[in-house]
Amino acid sequence: MPAQIPSFPAMFAAPRAAALRNLATTLAGIVVAVSAYPCPAGERNALLIANSHYEGNAALRNPGNDVDAMEAALTDLGFSVTKQKDLDLRRMDESLVAFRRKLGKGGLAMFFYSGHGMQVKGGNYLVPLGADPHEESQVKYQCFDVGQVLDLMTESGCNLKVVVLDCCRDNPFQRSWSRNNSRKGLAGFSDVPQGTIIAFSTSPNATAADGDGSNSPYTEQLVSVLRSRPAEGLELSNVFRKASQAVKQQTGQVPWLSLEASLEYYYLWKGTLPGSVPTPSIGSSTTPSASAREVSVSLTVHRGEEDGPPVEGADVELVYLADEKAAPITIGRGRTDAEGKTRIEAALTTAQQHAGTFEAVINADGVHKDWPLPEFPTVLAWNVWLPNRPPRPKTPDKPPEQTITNSIGMKLTLIPAGEFTMGSSPEEIKSWNDWFQQADLKSVNITDEGPEHRVRITRPFYMGTYHVTWGQFRKFVATSGYQTEAEKDGKGGSGYDGEKFEQKPEFNWRNTGFEQGDEHPVVNVSWNDAVAFCEWLSAKEGKTYRLPTEAEWEYACRAGTTTRYYNGDDEEKLVEVGNVADATLKAKFPNAKNTINASDGYAFTSPVGKFKPNAFGLYDMHGNAYQWCADWYNRDYYAASPNDDPKGPDTGSSRVSRGGGWFSFAAGCRSARRIWVSPVLRSIYLGFRVARSAE
């Protein structure tokens, strides 16, 4: 069944060229992300990127040399290295996505970047070639948020993640900004992700020199340490400590380092001391010496009493206390098996062998116990037990919040359960069908909007306050490595080439032929792409995200109204609530037909949330971009639709979309308007928003 959306040639004459904006991701500071658990043997992969040839005085001399030196040092340590130089935003993004696809479970992944970076309003941004923000507000659209790199590395599945950013040079755009509140260098991280080390080449809010030599001072010392082969071994966290100490001594520049206390030691090179390298004490910056005594202690954890049932899955730490006032030092960890048993390997220093006390710290099912081991390390087998778990008090059910924000910054609004009349009356259908005939749109027929019928939405649910944005979809692609159907099949999506609208291989969600930023609705995504996004977000959040049903969508759009639009019946007032075919569009494309006289200010897509919301608090339910629904389409479905929570036909060949778009005439943006399109269609007028259960 053909799509019921007017073609672009029917609406527009050959328009003027629209500027393209290259968007992507880039990086710059010194950040190291390390798993909190021992990293088993596995592949070592590294992506090295240098941006040097910025325009004018912003050019840097050393980043290219920095990645060359890092490539040689890491290759010698068994890394598979990919090196890139002088990337714009789009090519940076593509390189990161390709690197993400390369990473498998386990092993070590390193990202190294050398170039410009800056902080704006407490956020860290990294500068690609071609970026030219004239105001602070433009930075997030032209530069890359460092937090997204950490997300990519954290979600890659690697056991050990390292992100190195050498970019604390001066902000090259500061002088051109009319009002500048940004600070120098990068901002410190107050919330370090689990299993992460974060290091800057200099302190937060300070700048680092590019250097007088062939490398930056930090990279020069980092490479020097990586190339060393000390007898005690080359331990990863100590690599950064030693490099930082050397930089401070040489230049006075003070690198910044933040590590999670529970990190295990990881050796890039094991050294030449006799025997295998043991695990040193957590919290000690020294590496194990030849005088360390290796021990293996066996613990069995019971419930309630010494002969009680075994406790499976208990976390056990072997802890050393030098004296009563000393802070405990964890020297080994284990987790009990089905028989309640665990074995912990540890290395005791000379001091630990002759003084101090030891404890087993046990945690399971919310129960904690510190168990003294007075005869350790003479006795190496212990039976210990946990108190019985106290009954958990029953907490009253908490009502769902009216609005929530999830982990990718997406806002969702609670839609209450309720009842409404879905569809259009016979009189409304006849009136609009007559209008379509007069408007030379004879192929359009809206009899599928009838019959009117009562529908009950029996449970509250959350719905995206806005369309899924370009920036949110970019996070999905960067962390999952997903390719849209427009990219995979080589046919591309639709776009504007400056003269006409057509489908070309180069058009996709990244490239529409007109400017889009992180806050614009993502378009050129198929129904299948939208579902893939929901599945990724569900796995990330532990909540089920999905597309709304057609009934949920119309109920949420109307928000208690019975008029054509949620702000009334006057099509000229649509510009108060949405981005539609209007005077702005007509000015851009003089041959556009059936536009309204009012102006919304946008010829293409607009950033989400720029117009008035409906009574439920949802934005852009009329215009900006059509929105995919979950349902299959059937023209006659309303006649047989159930009253409670209808979900559409069981099968079909087309999917439903709703809401109208930036090019849609007023009739196409009505609350009741139904559109049917192939689930593989990708177009610059078609996006989506998500729904989620409130339970």
N, C-alpha and C positions, 0 to 999 in steps of 0.2 A: 504494500500500500504506500503510495507516495507521501512524502512529508507535506503537511498542511501549513507551510511557512512560505510567504511570498519570496521569490528569488531576488537577489540583489540587482540584476540587470533591469528588472521590472520597476525598481524603486529609484535607482540612481543613474544619472548620466556619468560619463567618464570624469571622475573628480580629480582634484589636484593631489600632489604627492603628500603623504603623511610621514612625519619623521619617525624613524625606528630608534628604539633605545635598547642597547645591549645591556642585559641584566645577567648577573651570575654571582659567584661567591669568591671572596678573597680573604687573605689572612695576614696578620703581622704582630708580635710581642714575643714572649717565650713561654709557652704553655706545654706542660708535660702531663699526659694523662696515663696513669698506671693502675692496673687492676689491683684490688686489695687481696687477691688470692695468688698462690704460686702459679707461675705461668709454665705449663708443661711444654715439652719440646714441640716445636711447630715452625711454620714458615715465618720468616722475618721480611716484611714488606715495608717499603718507604716511598713516599711521594714527596719530591723536593720541588718547590716553586720559588722563583726569584722574579721580582718586578723592579727593574732599574730605570728603564728609559721613559720616565715621566716627562711631560713637557716642561720646557723652560728651566727655572731654578729648582724645580722639584726633583730633577734627575738625581739618581744615586749611583755611585761608582762601584760599590762592592757586592750587592746582592748576587749578581751572576757568578762572581768568584766564590761567594759563600756556598752556593749549592754545588759548585764543582768540587770544592774541598770536602764537603759533607758526603758527596757521592763516593769519592775514593775511600774515605774512612769507613763508611757503612758497608760498602762492598767487601772490604777486607774482613768485616765482622759477620759476613754471611747474609746480608740483606739483598733482596731483589729490589733494585732501585729504579724508579721512574722519575725523570728530571724534565722540568718545563721552565721556560723563561719568557718574560714579558707577555703576560696574558691579560686580555681585557676581561670584563666581568663574565661574559658568556663563556669564554674559553676556560676561565677558572672554574666555573660551575661544572662544565663538562668534564674537566680533569678530575674534580672531586667525586663526581658521580661514577666515573670509570674506575677510580681507585676503590670506592665503596663496593663496587661489584666484584673487584678482585679479591677482597678480603673474605676469608672463610672463618669457621669456628676455630678457636684456639690460636696459638701463635702470637706474634707481636706485630703491631702496625704503627708506623711512625709517619707523621706529617711535619714537614719543615718548610717554613716560609720566611723569606727575607724581603723587606720592602717597607713602604709607608704604612702607618697605622695611626689611629686617633681615638680619643674618647669624646663622646658627646652625651651630655645629660646622664652620666654614669654608665653608659654603655660603650663597649669597645668595638670599633669598626676598622676594617682592613681595606686598603685602597688598591683597586685594580688600575691598570692603564686605561685611559679614556675617561675616568671619573672627573667631574668638574662641578661639585656642588657649590652653588652660590650662597646658600643659606644652610644653617644647621638642619632644618627640616628635610632637606633633600638627601642627607647623608644615608639614611636607611634605605633609600631607593637606589643609590648609586654605589654604595659600599656594602661590605659583608659583615654581619653581626657575628662576633667570635663565638657566641653561645651556640650557634647552629653547627659550628665545627665540632664543638664538644659533644653535641647531640649525635652527630654522625659517627664519631669515634666510639661513643658509649654504646650505641645500638648496633655496631658492626658485628658483634659476636666474638671478637678477638678477646683473648684473656688479658692481654697487656696492650695498652694504648698509649702512644706518646705523640703529643702535638707540640712542636717547637716553633715559636713565633719570634723572630728577631726583627721588631719593627717599631721600636720606641723612638724613632726619629721625630723631628718637629712636624706638626700638622702643616702641610703645604698650602692649605686653603685659608688659614686663619686670617691673614691680612685682608682678604677680599670680602669677608663677612661683615655686614653692616652692624651686627650686634653679636658679640662673641662671648659666650659664657663657658666655652669648653676649656678644659685644663690640658696641660701638657701630657705627653706620653699616653699610657694606658691606665685604666682604673683597676684597682685591686678587686679580687673576687671575694665576696663575703660568704658565698655558699659554694664550696668546692664539691663537685660531684663525687659520689662514692668511688673509692679506688682511683683517685686522681692526684697527681702532683701538678701544681701550676707554678711556673717560673717565668719571670720577666728578665730581659737583659739589663734592666735597671729598675729602681724602685717605682711603685705606682706614682703617677703625677709628675714624673721626671722624664727627661729625654736622654737617649743614648746616642753616642757619636757613630757616624758611619765608618770612621777610622781613617788614619793616614796611610795604612798599609794596603795590602791587596785584599784583606778581609776585615769585617767588623771586629772590634775587640772581643765581643762575646763569642762569635763563631770561631775566631782564631783559637781561643783557649779551649772551646768545646772540642774542636777537631784535634787539638794537641792531646787532650785527655783520652779521646776515643782511640787515638793511635798508640797510646802507651800500653804496655803489657806488664803491669806490676805483678810480682810473685804471688801476692795475696788474691789476685783476680781483679776483674774490671766489673764492679757492681754498679748497676744503672743509676740509682739515686746518688751514689758517691761521684759519678761522672759529673753531675750538675753541681754538686757541692764544690768539687775541686776546681771546676771551670769558673764558678762564681768567685771563689777565693782569689784565683789568679787575676781575674778582671779587676777586682777591688784593689789589689796590691799594685797592679800596673797602671790603672787610670783613675782610681778614686771612685769610679762608677760602681754603685752597689746593686748587684742583681738581687731580685726578690724571689723567694722560694716558699711555697706552701705545700705541705704534704699531709696526707691522712695518716694518723698514728698507727693504723693496723697494717700498713703495707709490708708485704714480705720482701726480702731481698731477691733481686734477680741479677744473674751474672751474664754479662755479654761475653766474657771470657773468664774461664775458671782458674787461671793461674797455674803456678808450677809447684805449689806446696804439696807435700806427700798426702795422698788420700783425696777423697772427694770433698768439695766445699760444703761444710755444714751450714745450717741456717743460724745466723747470729741472733743476738737478742734484739727484739723489736725495741726501738727507742734508742739504741746505741748506734752512734755514727761510725764505730770502729768495725773493721772486718775481722773474722775469726783468725786467731793465731794458731801456730803449730802446737801450743800448749793447751788448747781447748780440749775438754773431755767430751766425747760424744756418748750420749745415753739414749736408751729406748725404754720408755715407761709404758706399762700396760694398765689401763683403768677399766673397771666394769661398773656401770652406773645402774643402781636399782631404784625402785619406787617405794617410798614409805619406810623401809627398813632394810637391814643387811641382806635378808633372804627374800626381799620383795621381787616383783616382776621386773624384768629388764626394761630400760628406757631406751627406745630407739630414737635416733635423730637428736640426741642431746649435744649441745656445743660445749666443749671442754677446753679450757685454757690452762696451761702450766705456767704459774706465775712465781717470780722470785722477788723477795723483799730483803734488801740489804740490812735494814733495821726497822724498828717500830715506826719511825717517822718517815722512812723512805717511800717514794712512790713505787707502786708495783710495776715490774717489768715482765711482759709476756715473752716467754722463751720458746713456746711451742703451742700448737693447736691441734684439735682432732674433733671428729664427730662420731658418735656411737652407731654401731650397726644394729641389726635385728636382735642380736644377743646382748645388746647394751655395752659392747666392748669397743674400745678405741686404742690405738697405739700412737704415741707421740714421740717423734725424734727431736732431740735438742742438743745443743752444744753449750757446755758449762765453762765459763771462764775460770781462770785460776782463783779469783776472789770468790766466785759463786761455789766453787768446790769446797771452800774452807770456812765460809761465814755466811750468815743470813738464814732465812727460812723460805720454804716453798709451800704453795697452795694449789689445789685444783679448783678452778672457778667453773661452776656448772650452771648452764641455763637450758631449760626445756619447758615448752608450753607455758611460758610466763612465770615459771618458778625458778628462783635463783638460790644457789648455795655456794659458800666459800668453804672448802674442805681442807683443813691443815694436813700436810704430809710431813710429820716430824722426823721420820727416819729416812726421807729422801735425801740424797740419791743412793743410800745404802740399800734400801728396799725399793724395787722397781716394779712391783705388781701390787695394785690396790683395788679394794672393793669400797665403793662410796655409794651413798644414796641420797635421793632428793625427798623433801617432804611431799606429802600428797597434795595434789593441786586443789586449792580452795574453789568452791563453786563460784561461778561468775554471776554477779548480780544482774538481774534483767533490767535493761535500760528501755525506757519508753521509746516508741518509734518517733523519730524526728521528722517533721514535715519537710518535704523537699524545698530547697532554696528557690527564690523567684528567678534569680540569674546566677549562672556559674561560669567560670573561666577554666578551661582545661589546660593541659600541659603544653600545648602549642600556642596558647594565647587566644584560642577560639572562644567567643562568648556564646552561650546558649540561654534561651529564655524559656521558662516554664509555661506550657500551654495547658490550661485546665481542661478537665473533662467537660463535655457539654453536648448540646444538640443544636442542629441548624438545618435550614433548607438548602439542599445542594442542587445546582443547575440553574436553568433559566425557564421562565414561563413561556407558554406558546406565543403570547403577544410579543415578548422580548425577542424571541427567536425569529419571528416573522419580520419584525421591524429591522433587525440587523441583517437578515438575509436580503431584504429589499435594498438596504444601504450598500451591501457588497455588490449587488448587481449594478447600481448606479455609479459606483466607484470603480467600475471596470475590473472588479475582482470576482468574476463569475465562477471561478473554480472553488471559491470559499463557500462552505455550507455549514452552518452551526446547529443543525438539527440534533447532533449528538449531545448537545447541552440539555436535552430533555429526555424523559419528563422530570420536572421538579420532584424531589423526594426528600423525606426526612431522614437524617443520618445522625446517629449517636456516636460520639467518641467517648468510649466508656472509661478510659484511663488517662490521667494526665501524662504528658510527655514533654521532653525538651526538644526545641527546634533551634537551629542556628539563628542567632540574632541577625546575621548578615549572610550573604553568599560566602562560600568558601573562597578565600582570597588567593591571589597570585603568590603571595609570600607563604601562605600555609601550604599550598600545593608544592611549592619549591622545597619546603622542609620534607615533605613526603618523598619526593623524588630523590633528594640528596641522601636521606637516611636509608631508603629501601633499594635504590638503584632502579626504580621502576621506569619503563619506557611506555609512553602513551601509544595508542593504536596509530595515531598520525605519524609517530616516529618509527614504529616497528614495521609497518607495511610499505613504507617508502612513498605513499601517496600524499602524505601531508594533510593539512587541514585547510580551511578557508582563510583568506587574508586580503589585505588591500595593498596593491603594488604601486599605488600612486596614480593609477589611471582607472583601474577596475577592480572588482571583487571576484576572486576565483580561487579554486583549489590548486595548490602547488606543493611540491615536496618540502620546500623550505618553510612553509607555514605550519605552526603547531602552537601549543600553549605558551611557549617562550616567545614566539615571533608571530604577531598578528598583523603587522604592517602599520600599526598605530601605537602610540605610547601607552604603556601600562606599567604601574608600579606595584609594590607589595600589597597595597590596600585596595587595588582594583579586583573585581571578580575574575577568577580564572575562567577562561573560555577555551574553545577548541579542544574540549574534553568529551569523549564519548560516554554513553551510559556505563559501559564496562570500565572505563577509567574512573568514573565517579564511585562505582562499587568497590574497585580496588583501593581507592583512598579510604573508604569507610572501613574496609577490612584491616588495613594497616593501622588506622587510628584505634580500632577496637582492640587489636593486639597490644598496642602501646599503652592504652588507658586501662585495660581490663574491664571495659564497658562496651556494650554492643551499640555501635554507630551504624546507621543505615540511611537510605534515602526515605523521605516521607512518602506515605501513600498519597494518592490523588485526593482522597477524602480529607486526610489530615491537612494537606496543603491548602485546600479551599477553606476549610474551617479556620485554620490559622490566619489565612489572608483576610477573610471577612471580619474576624474578631468581633462578632456580634452584629455586624451591619448586614443590610439586605439590598444595598444600592450597588450600582455597577462597579464602583471603585470604593475602597474603604474610606475615602473622604467625600463621597457623594456621587452624583450622576453627571456633573459638569466636566466634560473632557478637558476644557481649558485649564481647570484647576489640577489636572494630573501633575503638572510641573511642581506642585507643592510636595508631592509624595514620591515622585519617581523620574527617572531619566528615560524619555520616550522620544518618538519622532516629532520634533518641534521646530520652532523658528531657528534655533541654533543649527540643527541638522540641515534645514532648508538653505541657510546661508552657506554652509559648506558644500552642499550638493543641490544646486538650484533645480535640478530635474526631479528631486524627491517628491513623491505624491502623497496626498492625504495626511500631511503634517498639520498639527494644531498651530494656532497663532502665537500662543504663549511660548516662553523660552525657559529651558532648565539650565542652560549654560554649558552643555556638553554635547559635542558632535559624535563622540564615540562613547566607550564605557566611562563611568565616573567612579571615583573611590567610593567604597561602600559607606552607608550611613550618612550621606550628605543631605538627605531629605527627611521629612517628618515620618515618624514610625506610626504604626497602627495602634489600636487600643491594647493589644497584647505586648507591644514593645518591639515588634519586628520591623526591620527596615527593608526597603527596596523590594517589596512584594509585587509592585507594579513596575515593570521596566528594568533597565540596566542589562540584565541577561536572563533569558529563559532558564527555567530550573527543572532539571530531571526529577521525575517521580519514580517510585518503585514499580508502579503498575504496568502490566501489559495493556494495550489499548484495544477496545472493542466499541464500535459505534453504538451498539444497542445495549451496552452493559447496564446503563441506568435503569432500564425497565425491569431488570431482574436483580438489581443490587440489594444485598441484605441491609437491614437498617443499622445494625451494630458493627462498627469498625470494618467497613468494606475494604478489601485488599485488591480488588480488580480481578480480571479473568485469570484462569489458571495457565493459559497459553496465549500466544500471539506472535506477531512478526514485528510489531512496532511498540515503542514505549511512550508513555505520556510525558509531556513537558508543560509547564505552566508559567504564567506571569508576564510574558512579553519581554521585549528587549529594548535596547537603546535606539533601534531603528523602527520599532513597531508603532503602527498607527494606533489610535486610542482604543478602537474596538478589540484589538488583539491583546490589550493589557487588562481586560475586565477580569474580575474575580472568578467568573464562571467559565472563561474561555479555555477550551481544551485543544491541545496540539498533539499530533502523533508523528513520531519520527523513528527511523531505524536506530537500534541501540548502538550501531557502530558509527553513526553520524558524528562528525566533529566540525564545529563551526564557531565563528567569532561572535555569534549571538547567543550561544548556549553554554550555560554553566550549571551550578547546583548548590544546594545547601543541605545540611545533614539534620537527622533527627536521632533522638536517643531516649530510651526508657527513663522515666523519672523514678523507678523503683531501684 
